[in-house]
Amino acid sequence: MKKLFLFVFALFAFNNMQAQQKKWTLQECVQHALENNISVKQSQLDVEFTEIAERDALGNFIPSLNINSNLQNSSGLAINPTTNQFETTRFTSFSGSATTALTLFDGLRNLREMQRSKLATLATQYSLELMKDDIALFVANSYLQVLFNKQALEVLMGQNEVTQEQMERTRELVEAGVLPKGDLLEIEATNADEQQRIIIAENNIEISLISLAQTLLIKDYENFDIVEYDYDVYGEEILLNSPAEIIRRAKEERYEIRVAEENKRIAEKDVQLARGAYYPTLNAFFNYNTRYADNDPFRRDFVTQLYENDGTTYGLQLNIPVLNGFATRNQVRRSQINVERAEYRLEQAELDLESNVYQAIVDARGALKAYEAAQAAQRAQELAFEYATERYGVGLTNAFDFSQSKFRYENAQTEVVRTKYDYIFKLKVIELYFGIPVGELKF
């Protein structure tokens, strides 16, 4: 028993350690969000709802069948169901019937309703895919923000190590009387400032991780972490396409346009449905009925009465609309107005898409220039810092000038990281507009 307990305890500890060691990749985060995000789940329910409406429309083509039965006890003056005569007595009776009906013609409204339900299902599916694209981009941006914060902390800690080394060396030179005490105070102040910024950077990492975990609906914030991978810049060839080509692909592939197009078709189908009310409706029906009473004068048994007291009714029912207070005409006009609104929404969606694509292209090109400028600035500040370090080492510059040079180099390193991930994200936006599926985005 003791060995079994130790085994179970070790297994639990191992599984717990594995859970704590789990680090999420970007692909895992995106996939988890698409499977668990509440907004995505709600959109999936919308799809299921419209699929049910499709089955409702299909059911309109199937004959209806209803079975009714009635068992009652009567006393006093009542109609005997087997003789249809009034009698003053006490008796028990039973009646039953089955009715089936089928719509033969209704101005093609059932057909239009089926077509409309299919369009609605397609529109909700497109809305779901659009929601997934938005969630994937949001998760990617949050993930890259965590990476930036982590690498910014690495830059700070690396620079602080240099500061502490210089602080120890300066202290020795001050004690030896080579440098004034003011240089040591300057280095110590720089170290204190960097320690404070390290704490802020650690807090930024924690906050960004919590934000990402909340997006993924992960509640174990303390053990949630991501893979610390330095992503390269992929997909730059997308910028070789002209804005007109990217816009053309976006109009063909993006779900914003598809949703607007399907909503326009739905509005047009509603006009056809409304006009169907102008036409006559023709229904066919058939009814079978029978009855029983325990005071039957012929003393027939239950089965015999049901057999001999049965009857059938069948026929056609024609309903011709003549005047209904202009309700049909008004409904048709309302539907036509909705078509015009849907056309405007489609036109606006196309304009918005063009504007968004142009903005995304400008943003990506601007991010590329900022990234290249940051790299150039980093190289320049690195050379300046190396020069300042050499001069400070031989006493040709003071601690303040050295600290300022190191601070500028540190900022240049951080800016390279920031502009790099900003550029990566904006490239992904253009790739989505170009019609590249979320699962095939290059990172």
TORLO-627091 format. One record per residue (C-alpha): x, y, z; residue in one letter. Coordinates in steps of 0.2 Angstrom, whole numbers, plus 2048, in hexadecimal, padded with zeros to 3 digits. Layout:
X  Y  Z  a
...
***
This chain:
800  800  800  m
80E  80C  804  k
816  809  7F3  k
806  80B  7EA  l
804  81C  7F4  f
815  821  7EF  l
812  81D  7DD  f
802  826  7DC  v
80A  835  7E4  f
819  835  7D8  a
80D  833  7C9  l
803  842  7CF  f
813  84D  7D3  a
819  848  7C1  f
809  84D  7B9  n
809  85D  7C3  n
81B  861  7BE  m
817  85E  7AC  q
808  86A  7AD  a
813  877  7B4  q
820  874  7A7  q
814  876  799  k
818  884  78D  k
80C  889  77F  w
811  88C  76D  t
809  89A  763  l
800  88C  758  q
7FA  883  768  e
7F3  894  76F  c
7EA  898  75F  v
7E2  886  75E  q
7DD  886  770  h
7D5  897  76E  a
7CB  891  75E  l
7C5  882  768  e
7C0  88B  778  n
7BD  89D  776  n
7AC  8A2  77B  i
7A9  8AD  76C  s
7AE  89F  760  v
7A2  893  76A  k
794  8A0  768  q
797  8A1  755  s
797  88E  754  q
786  88E  75D  l
780  89A  750  d
784  88E  742  v
77B  880  74B  e
76C  88B  74D  f
76B  88F  73A  t
76E  87C  736  e
75E  879  741  i
755  886  737  a
75A  87C  727  e
752  86D  72E  r
742  877  732  d
741  87D  720  a
743  86B  71A  l
735  865  726  g
729  871  71D  n
72A  865  70E  f
725  856  718  i
712  852  71B  p
70C  856  72D  s
704  848  737  l
6FB  84B  747  n
6F2  83E  752  i
6E4  843  75E  n
6DB  839  76B  s
6CE  83D  778  n
6C7  833  787  l
6B9  83A  791  q
6AC  835  79E  n
69B  83E  79C  s
68B  83F  7A7  s
67A  847  7A4  g
675  84D  793  l
682  84A  786  a
684  844  774  i
688  832  772  n
697  832  766  p
691  821  75E  t
67F  827  75B  t
681  83A  75A  n
671  83B  765  q
66F  844  775  f
66D  839  784  e
66B  83C  797  t
677  82E  79E  t
688  82B  7A4  r
695  824  798  f
6A7  823  793  t
6AD  827  781  s
6BD  827  777  f
6C1  82F  766  s
6D0  830  75C  g
6D6  837  74B  s
6E5  839  740  a
6E8  848  735  t
6F5  84A  727  t
6F8  85A  71D  a
704  85F  70F  l
707  870  707  t
706  86E  6F4  l
709  880  6F0  f
70D  890  6FB  d
714  89C  6EE  g
725  893  6EF  l
728  899  701  r
72D  888  708  n
73A  887  6FA  l
740  899  6FD  r
741  896  710  e
74C  886  70D  m
758  891  701  q
758  89F  70E  r
75D  893  71C  s
76B  88C  712  k
772  89E  70F  l
770  8A2  722  a
77A  893  726  t
788  898  71A  l
788  8AA  721  a
78A  8A4  733  t
798  898  72E  q
7A1  8A6  726  y
79E  8B1  735  s
7A6  8A2  73F  l
7B5  8A2  734  e
7B7  8B5  736  l
7B6  8B3  749  m
7C4  8A6  748  k
7CF  8B1  73E  d
7CD  8C0  74A  d
7D0  8B5  759  i
7E0  8AD  751  a
7E7  8BF  74E  l
7E2  8C5  75F  f
7EB  8B5  767  v
7FA  8B8  75C  a
7FC  8CA  761  n
7FA  8C6  773  s
807  8B8  771  y
813  8C3  768  l
811  8D0  776  q
816  8C3  783  v
825  8BF  779  l
82A  8D1  777  f
829  8D4  78A  n
833  8C5  78D  k
841  8CA  781  q
840  8DC  788  a
844  8D5  799  l
852  8CB  792  e
85A  8DB  78B  v
857  8E4  79C  l
85F  8D6  7A6  m
86E  8D5  799  g
871  8E7  79B  q
870  8E7  7AE  n
87D  8D9  7AE  e
889  8E5  7A5  v
884  8F3  7B1  t
888  8E9  7C0  q
899  8E4  7B9  e
89D  8F6  7B6  q
896  8FB  7C7  m
8A3  8EE  7D0  e
8B1  8F5  7C5  r
8AD  907  7C8  t
8AC  903  7DB  r
8BD  8FC  7DA  e
8C4  90B  7D1  l
8BB  917  7DD  v
8C3  90E  7EB  e
8D4  90F  7E3  a
8D2  922  7E0  g
8D2  921  7CD  v
8BF  926  7CB  l
8B5  933  7D4  p
8A7  92C  7E0  k
89A  935  7D5  g
89D  928  7C7  d
899  91A  7D3  l
889  922  7D8  l
884  925  7C6  e
887  912  7C3  i
87D  90D  7D2  e
86F  918  7CD  a
86E  910  7BC  t
86E  8FF  7C4  n
85F  904  7CF  a
856  90B  7C0  d
859  8FB  7B6  e
853  8F0  7C5  q
843  8FA  7C6  q
840  8F8  7B3  r
844  8E5  7B5  i
836  8E4  7C1  i
82A  8ED  7B6  i
82F  8E2  7A7  a
82B  8D2  7B2  e
81A  8D9  7B6  n
817  8DD  7A4  n
81B  8CB  7A0  i
80F  8C5  7AD  e
801  8D0  7A8  i
803  8CB  795  s
803  8B9  79A  l
7F3  8BB  7A4  i
7EB  8C4  796  s
7F0  8B6  78A  l
7EA  8A9  796  a
7D9  8B1  798  q
7D7  8B2  785  t
7DA  89F  785  l
7CE  89C  794  l
7DD  895  79E  i
7DB  899  7B1  k
7EB  892  7B7  d
7F4  8A2  7B5  y
803  89E  7C0  e
808  88F  7B5  n
804  896  7A4  f
813  89A  799  d
818  89B  787  i
826  894  77D  v
834  8A1  77D  e
838  8A0  76B  y
840  8AE  760  d
834  8AE  751  y
83C  8B3  741  d
834  8BF  734  v
82B  8B4  727  y
81F  8B8  719  g
827  8C8  713  e
824  8C3  701  e
812  8C8  704  i
816  8DA  703  l
81C  8D7  6F1  l
80A  8D6  6EC  n
802  8E6  6E6  s
7F4  8EE  6F1  p
7E8  8EA  6E3  a
7EC  8D8  6E3  e
7EB  8D6  6F6  i
7DA  8DF  6F6  i
7D4  8D4  6E8  r
7D9  8C4  6F1  r
7D1  8CB  701  a
7C0  8CE  6F9  k
7C1  8BC  6F2  e
7C7  8B4  703  e
7C2  8BF  711  r
7B2  8BA  71B  y
7AD  8CC  71E  e
7A8  8CD  70C  i
7A0  8BB  70B  r
795  8BF  71A  v
78F  8CF  712  a
78C  8C6  702  e
782  8B8  70A  e
778  8C5  714  n
773  8CE  704  k
76D  8BD  6FD  r
763  8BA  70C  i
75B  8CB  70B  a
757  8C7  6F8  e
750  8B6  6FD  k
745  8BF  70A  d
73D  8CA  6FC  v
738  8BA  6F3  q
731  8B3  703  l
727  8C2  706  a
720  8C2  6F4  r
71B  8B0  6F6  g
70C  8B6  701  a
704  8BD  6F2  y
701  8AC  6EB  y
6F3  8A0  6F0  p
6F7  891  6FC  t
6F1  880  6F8  l
6F1  872  705  n
6EB  860  705  a
6E5  857  714  f
6DE  846  71A  f
6D6  842  72A  n
6D1  831  732  y
6C6  830  741  n
6BD  823  74C  t
6B4  822  75D  r
6AD  817  76B  y
6A1  818  779  a
69D  80C  787  d
68A  80F  785  n
689  80A  773  d
677  804  770  p
67D  7F6  765  f
689  7EF  773  r
698  7EE  767  r
6A9  7EC  76F  d
6B7  7F9  76E  f
6C0  7F2  75F  v
6B0  7F0  755  t
6AA  802  759  q
6BB  809  754  l
6BA  7FF  743  y
6A7  803  73F  e
6A7  815  746  n
6B6  81C  73C  d
6B6  828  72E  g
6C1  832  722  t
6C2  844  71C  t
6CE  84A  70E  y
6CF  858  702  g
6D8  868  6FD  l
6D8  879  705  q
6DC  888  6FA  l
6DF  899  702  n
6E0  8A8  6F6  i
6E6  8B8  6FE  p
6DB  8C7  6F8  v
6DE  8D5  705  l
6E8  8D5  715  n
6EA  8E7  719  g
6F9  8EA  70E  f
703  8DE  719  a
70B  8D4  70B  t
70F  8E4  701  r
717  8EC  710  n
721  8DC  714  q
728  8DC  703  v
72D  8EE  704  r
735  8EB  714  r
73F  8DC  70D  s
744  8E7  6FE  q
74B  8F4  70A  i
755  8E7  713  n
75C  8E2  702  v
762  8F4  6FF  e
769  8F4  711  r
773  8E4  70E  a
77A  8EB  6FD  e
780  8FB  707  y
788  8EF  714  r
790  8E5  707  l
797  8F5  6FE  e
79D  8FB  70F  q
7A5  8EB  713  a
7AF  8EC  703  e
7B4  8FE  707  l
7B9  8F9  718  d
7C3  8EB  712  l
7CC  8F5  705  e
7D0  902  713  s
7D6  8F5  71F  n
7E1  8EC  712  v
7E9  8FD  70D  y
7EC  901  720  q
7F3  8F0  723  a
7FF  8F2  714  i
804  903  71A  v
806  8FD  72C  d
811  8EE  726  a
81C  8F8  71C  r
81E  905  729  g
822  8F7  736  a
82F  8F0  72A  l
837  902  729  k
836  904  73C  a
83E  8F2  73E  y
84C  8F6  732  e
84F  907  73A  a
850  8FF  74B  a
85C  8F2  745  q
867  900  73E  a
865  90A  74F  a
86A  8FB  759  q
87A  8F8  74F  r
87F  90B  751  a
87B  90B  764  q
885  8FB  766  e
894  903  75E  l
891  912  769  a
890  908  778  f
89F  8FE  774  e
8A9  90E  772  y
8A2  916  782  a
8A7  906  78B  t
8B9  907  785  e
8BA  91A  78A  r
8B2  917  79B  y
8BE  909  79E  g
8CD  914  79C  v
8C5  923  7A5  g
8C2  92E  795  l
8AF  92F  799  t
8A5  931  7A9  n
898  925  7B0  a
889  930  7AA  f
88E  92F  798  d
892  91D  799  f
880  91A  7A1  s
878  924  793  q
880  91A  785  s
87B  90A  78D  k
86A  910  790  f
868  915  77D  r
86F  904  778  y
863  8FB  783  e
854  905  77C  n
85A  901  76A  a
85A  8EE  76E  q
849  8EF  775  t
843  8F9  766  e
849  8EB  75A  v
83F  8DE  764  v
830  8E9  764  r
830  8EE  752  t
834  8DC  74C  k
825  8D4  754  y
81A  8E3  74F  d
820  8DF  73D  y
81D  8CD  73F  i
80B  8D0  745  f
807  8DC  737  k
80D  8D0  72A  l
801  8C3  731  k
7F3  8CF  72E  v
7F7  8D1  71C  i
7F8  8BE  71A  e
7E7  8BC  721  l
7E0  8C9  715  y
7E9  8C0  707  f
7DF  8B1  70B  g
7EC  8A6  714  i
7E3  89B  721  p
7E7  89E  733  v
7EF  88D  734  g
7FB  890  726  e
801  8A1  72C  l
814  8A2  72C  k
81D  8A5  73D  f
***
